[in-house]
Amino acid sequence: MNQLYPMKFKPVFKDKIWGGMKIKTILGMNYSPLPNCGEVWVLSGIEGNTSEVANGFLKGNELNELIEVYMGDLVGDTVYEKFGNEFPILIKFIDANDYLSIQVHPNDDLAVKRKIAYGKSEMWYILQADENAELISGFNQKINKESYLKHLQNKTLKQILNVEKVKKDEVFYIPAGRVHALGPGLLLAEIQQTSDTTYRIYDWDRLDDKGNLRELHVEEALDAIDFNVYDHYKTDYQSIINKTVNLVETPYFTTNILELDKKLEKNYEELDSFVIFVCTQGRGELHYDSEKLEFKKGEVVLLPNTIKKIQLLALEEIKLLEVYII
């Protein structure tokens, strides 16, 4: 069997009612067939939207098929034991040209009860934000179900939700159960559990292209919502040039940021997992086993578990999100 190598993938573009042009103009994916692209799934194991390898001898193969063949060599033995042939992380770029619906995702326990494979915790890394762009994350006051439903009925839900002004490079972790919505003027990378379960609570009374209101899931959402109030909804961090800086560490994924202007050596011998690199700025090379792979902004590279020592070289100043499972 041929040796595994760092893989790039064909993007899957998603038409959304709230989508815009930034995936084409800022991320450089001008080959997108969609006039208004809301999402591009750049690494996915979700059935019907599984990523397809774009380089090397495995080109054209789907990600979950490769896990079936290579198992722990690709994803790590521990990861394979837990998730089997389904890749456990979904990576997207999202262009919110309008408000997304106010929504919530179930946690793992509720997902099991409802016979859904997994819950959905996620994080957002902001690539670009228009002036005064905002998002919703959690509640701004202590609330109970009855009061929440009254606000929902009166279309005053936003009054009780925590609204954050957003800037480039900011990070928000959205655990399952947290009510949230992206506002207009945001381009971001989303890292999440492999799940496509969303309970839509309120959609701003917006009509789709056929003049219909989109389906809501008010009842399903009630048991999923975390009604607690938290002191901080934004993740504080200080990026340090040519160092690995942790952003989010959860049971579902760990995400670090690497800001590089030279070569950085990485050693993953202590890690029993694949590693994902999401390039959010610049252009660079990944060096491994006397080979190299070039990447640029908007691209994702999957490093198999069998490759433990690499070098990352900045051809121009780069920012990478580094994602794996501990």
Steps between C-alpha positions, in 0.01 A plus 500: 500500500636843405596738780252761617589865440358848580175539307307793354132477408245626249270758664121449515314827445164568671233741379347684796229765517737721703817435294722757327808538279791490748582132448578598141655843558689462830574126509574492127258218412382675185423160345197468730197430278267688737411868461457538878693238693419478871726209593780295357567166670875448470531182708195285563407142585126567493317252280405654166763773549815297555823674398687368197882496489643751250872400492728198480428136417180502712351782293126442444455281808253606768622566855283241678600232248864567584431464873347159426823393329767673710318518837733616782784572257291785366306628802673346803412175680312672783299712256421197285382298800259778593371617161554208265489588131346846548735797510421678830560866409334727244683812376314778318550855385184710547407829334215665691368776274181516710393372841498123534205355688515504879571136573631240741660155472443196726775355718614138474260374768194655335621382159511140626146533642379629164690232307738752342861387487665800667430839651655812354748724677688742276739793493531805279821671390424835337689551173343834409238727656329805354478807722244452780451131412348302786401153609277345764639258757298400808274706726565841654279438807369216712197357324261207538309303238174690550658845462708380205187371320320828566783696338499256210125542451529881520795503255720669764744211541804711410439716811600215731791369289867592537612704196874534433669749269749299296848565361743303283693219676253474789394155621167378637438151636134395468438191715193290426200660669608862447251709300688682224487676164747666267422853389564661159850595388693202637733252331626224729636151536278260694638188669236263635403148590383293205130574524254687283224527764377857552187609683385826343328716763429825315576602142416873504169428315707460184353346184690255282527533120157340465336746739474255791610530861777255586420218741552569872577247775373682810393188691807294412723790612350537848677199654824591325535860623743597778318788676800595719679833471882507472758770575689456173380384160813593304825300528794716607842413360826669404651388169881467514695495175657160419347335806208259550225677697199308632154639420250230597545165675192279523423125498387548136802683357804705596576809292823701503612798293841522330613837366822447306749708305772231482542123538348317799566137592213294640521159669178303558651179642301546825173543307277210387296702251490651154585873481310753288657826382256772394682782321330833574772730369798493265680216325736231626645152466472185709825298491495128590713193419709699245175601324307826508145623445411861431183656643335841504217697662169316481661154477496218753765228539437171682815349652460124560587349837798315348693823430642630828775747407441790264618852429271787414661768284348845443546611139323817611367564853243230573235428760394141554242341723636166625226253596515150650331275757667413832 
